[in-house]
């Protein structure tokens, strides 16, 4: 009786393919995890930048339409006008404006009145420094004063 030889892979060839495939698949998952981590960090940084831009825009509007007062004991800003009063409460991890919470890590704050740094009282410019995960961002918001302001003093 004649035996017919069947063309097939040997057991050792199948094991080599299995090992190589396992290595490639595990590397793919590791790289996918790293890419996902980077994407989350980029999204977090973008969110932080948007929060800083929002705060800068709203502070600019508030300071230019109100008189600004800083109370150091409670770390609060009062912005007073004839129509309303806006209260900012400054914490280390966030800022609260009325009912809005802005989640930014505040590192340093400086207040200025006519170009001189003050610790407490009325001010016309504020400098804030934020320390986010990978960046440090500074903003300076000031009241725009025209010549009439200085002539009427």
The 8 nearest C-alpha neighbors of each residue, nearest first, counted from 0:
[[1, 2, 3, 4, 5, 6, 7, 9],
 [0, 2, 3, 4, 5, 6, 7, 8],
 [3, 1, 4, 0, 5, 6, 7, 8],
 [2, 4, 5, 1, 0, 6, 7, 8],
 [5, 3, 2, 6, 7, 1, 8, 0],
 [6, 4, 7, 3, 2, 8, 9, 1],
 [5, 7, 4, 8, 9, 3, 2, 10],
 [8, 6, 5, 9, 4, 10, 12, 13],
 [9, 7, 12, 10, 13, 6, 11, 5],
 [8, 10, 12, 11, 13, 7, 14, 6],
 [9, 11, 13, 12, 14, 8, 15, 7],
 [10, 12, 14, 13, 9, 15, 8, 16],
 [13, 11, 15, 9, 14, 10, 8, 16],
 [12, 14, 16, 10, 11, 15, 17, 9],
 [13, 15, 17, 11, 12, 16, 18, 10],
 [16, 14, 12, 18, 17, 13, 19, 11],
 [17, 15, 13, 19, 14, 18, 20, 12],
 [16, 18, 14, 20, 15, 19, 21, 13],
 [19, 17, 21, 15, 20, 16, 14, 22],
 [20, 18, 22, 16, 21, 17, 15, 23],
 [19, 21, 23, 17, 18, 22, 16, 24],
 [22, 20, 18, 24, 19, 23, 25, 17],
 [23, 21, 19, 25, 20, 24, 26, 18],
 [22, 24, 20, 26, 21, 25, 27, 19],
 [23, 25, 27, 21, 26, 22, 20, 28],
 [26, 24, 28, 22, 27, 23, 21, 29],
 [27, 25, 29, 23, 24, 28, 30, 22],
 [26, 28, 24, 30, 25, 29, 31, 23],
 [27, 29, 31, 25, 26, 30, 32, 24],
 [30, 28, 26, 32, 31, 27, 25, 33],
 [31, 29, 33, 27, 32, 28, 26, 34],
 [30, 32, 28, 34, 29, 33, 27, 35],
 [33, 31, 35, 29, 30, 34, 28, 36],
 [34, 32, 30, 36, 35, 31, 37, 29],
 [33, 35, 37, 31, 36, 32, 38, 30],
 [34, 36, 38, 32, 33, 37, 31, 39],
 [37, 35, 33, 39, 34, 38, 32, 40],
 [38, 36, 40, 34, 39, 35, 41, 33],
 [37, 39, 35, 41, 40, 36, 42, 34],
 [40, 38, 42, 36, 37, 41, 43, 35],
 [41, 39, 43, 37, 42, 38, 44, 36],
 [40, 42, 38, 44, 43, 39, 45, 37],
 [41, 43, 45, 39, 40, 44, 46, 38],
 [44, 42, 40, 46, 41, 45, 39, 47],
 [45, 43, 47, 41, 46, 42, 48, 40],
 [44, 46, 42, 48, 47, 43, 41, 49],
 [45, 47, 43, 49, 44, 48, 42, 50],
 [48, 46, 44, 50, 49, 45, 43, 51],
 [47, 49, 45, 51, 50, 46, 44, 52],
 [48, 50, 52, 46, 47, 51, 53, 45],
 [49, 51, 53, 47, 48, 52, 54, 46],
 [52, 50, 48, 54, 53, 49, 55, 47],
 [53, 51, 55, 49, 54, 50, 56, 48],
 [52, 54, 50, 56, 51, 55, 49, 57],
 [55, 53, 51, 57, 52, 56, 58, 50],
 [54, 56, 52, 58, 53, 57, 59, 51],
 [55, 57, 53, 59, 54, 58, 52, 60],
 [56, 58, 60, 54, 59, 55, 61, 53],
 [59, 57, 61, 55, 60, 56, 54, 62],
 [60, 58, 56, 62, 57, 61, 140, 55],
 [59, 61, 57, 63, 58, 62, 64, 56],
 [62, 60, 58, 64, 63, 59, 65, 57],
 [63, 61, 65, 59, 64, 60, 142, 58],
 [62, 64, 142, 60, 61, 65, 59, 143],
 [63, 65, 61, 62, 60, 66, 80, 142],
 [66, 64, 80, 79, 62, 78, 63, 61],
 [65, 67, 79, 78, 80, 62, 68, 64],
 [66, 68, 78, 122, 121, 77, 65, 62],
 [67, 69, 121, 77, 120, 76, 122, 78],
 [70, 68, 76, 120, 119, 75, 71, 121],
 [71, 69, 75, 119, 72, 74, 73, 120],
 [70, 72, 74, 73, 119, 69, 75, 118],
 [73, 71, 74, 70, 75, 119, 69, 118],
 [72, 74, 75, 71, 70, 88, 89, 76],
 [75, 73, 71, 89, 72, 70, 88, 76],
 [76, 74, 88, 70, 73, 87, 69, 89],
 [75, 77, 69, 87, 68, 86, 70, 78],
 [78, 76, 86, 68, 67, 85, 79, 69],
 [77, 79, 67, 85, 65, 66, 84, 68],
 [78, 80, 84, 66, 65, 77, 83, 67],
 [79, 81, 65, 82, 83, 84, 66, 78],
 [82, 80, 83, 79, 84, 65, 66, 64],
 [83, 81, 80, 84, 79, 65, 85, 64],
 [84, 82, 80, 81, 79, 85, 78, 65],
 [83, 85, 79, 78, 80, 86, 77, 82],
 [84, 86, 78, 77, 97, 79, 83, 87],
 [85, 87, 77, 76, 97, 96, 78, 88],
 [88, 86, 96, 76, 95, 75, 89, 77],
 [87, 89, 75, 95, 94, 74, 76, 86],
 [90, 88, 94, 74, 75, 87, 95, 93],
 [89, 91, 93, 94, 92, 88, 105, 74],
 [90, 92, 105, 104, 93, 89, 106, 94],
 [93, 91, 104, 90, 103, 105, 102, 94],
 [94, 92, 102, 103, 90, 101, 91, 104],
 [95, 93, 89, 101, 90, 100, 88, 102],
 [94, 96, 100, 88, 87, 99, 101, 97],
 [97, 95, 87, 99, 98, 86, 100, 94],
 [96, 98, 99, 86, 95, 85, 87, 100],
 [97, 99, 96, 100, 95, 86, 87, 101],
 [100, 98, 96, 95, 97, 101, 94, 87],
 [101, 99, 95, 94, 102, 96, 98, 93],
 [100, 102, 94, 93, 103, 95, 99, 50],
 [103, 101, 93, 100, 92, 94, 104, 50],
 [102, 104, 93, 92, 105, 101, 129, 94],
 [103, 105, 92, 129, 130, 91, 93, 106],
 [104, 106, 129, 91, 107, 103, 128, 92],
 [107, 105, 129, 128, 130, 104, 108, 91],
 [106, 108, 128, 127, 105, 109, 129, 126],
 [107, 109, 127, 126, 128, 110, 106, 125],
 [108, 110, 126, 125, 127, 111, 107, 116],
 [111, 109, 125, 117, 116, 124, 122, 126],
 [110, 112, 116, 124, 115, 122, 117, 114],
 [113, 111, 122, 123, 115, 114, 116, 124],
 [112, 114, 115, 111, 123, 122, 124, 116],
 [113, 115, 112, 111, 116, 124, 123, 110],
 [116, 114, 111, 112, 113, 117, 110, 122],
 [115, 117, 111, 110, 112, 114, 109, 118],
 [118, 116, 111, 110, 119, 115, 112, 120],
 [117, 119, 110, 116, 71, 120, 109, 69],
 [118, 120, 69, 71, 70, 117, 121, 68],
 [121, 119, 69, 68, 70, 122, 118, 117],
 [120, 122, 68, 67, 69, 119, 112, 123],
 [123, 121, 112, 111, 67, 124, 68, 110],
 [122, 124, 112, 142, 141, 111, 67, 113],
 [125, 123, 141, 111, 140, 122, 110, 142],
 [124, 126, 110, 140, 109, 139, 111, 141],
 [127, 125, 139, 109, 108, 138, 110, 140],
 [126, 128, 108, 138, 137, 107, 139, 109],
 [129, 127, 137, 107, 106, 136, 105, 138],
 [128, 130, 105, 136, 106, 104, 135, 131],
 [131, 129, 135, 104, 106, 134, 136, 105],
 [130, 132, 134, 133, 135, 129, 104, 47],
 [131, 133, 134, 130, 44, 135, 43, 40],
 [134, 132, 131, 135, 130, 44, 40, 136],
 [135, 133, 131, 132, 130, 136, 44, 129],
 [134, 136, 130, 129, 131, 137, 128, 133],
 [135, 137, 129, 128, 134, 130, 138, 131],
 [138, 136, 128, 127, 129, 135, 139, 126],
 [137, 139, 127, 126, 128, 140, 136, 55],
 [140, 138, 126, 125, 127, 141, 137, 124],
 [139, 141, 125, 124, 59, 126, 138, 55],
 [142, 140, 124, 123, 143, 125, 139, 59],
 [141, 143, 63, 123, 62, 144, 124, 140],
 [142, 144, 141, 63, 145, 123, 62, 59],
 [145, 143, 142, 148, 146, 147, 149, 63],
 [144, 146, 147, 148, 143, 149, 150, 142],
 [145, 147, 148, 149, 150, 144, 151, 143],
 [148, 146, 150, 149, 145, 151, 144, 152],
 [147, 149, 146, 151, 150, 145, 144, 152],
 [148, 150, 152, 146, 147, 151, 145, 144],
 [151, 149, 147, 152, 148, 146, 145, 144],
 [150, 152, 148, 149, 147, 146, 145, 144],
 [151, 149, 150, 148, 147, 146, 145, 144]]
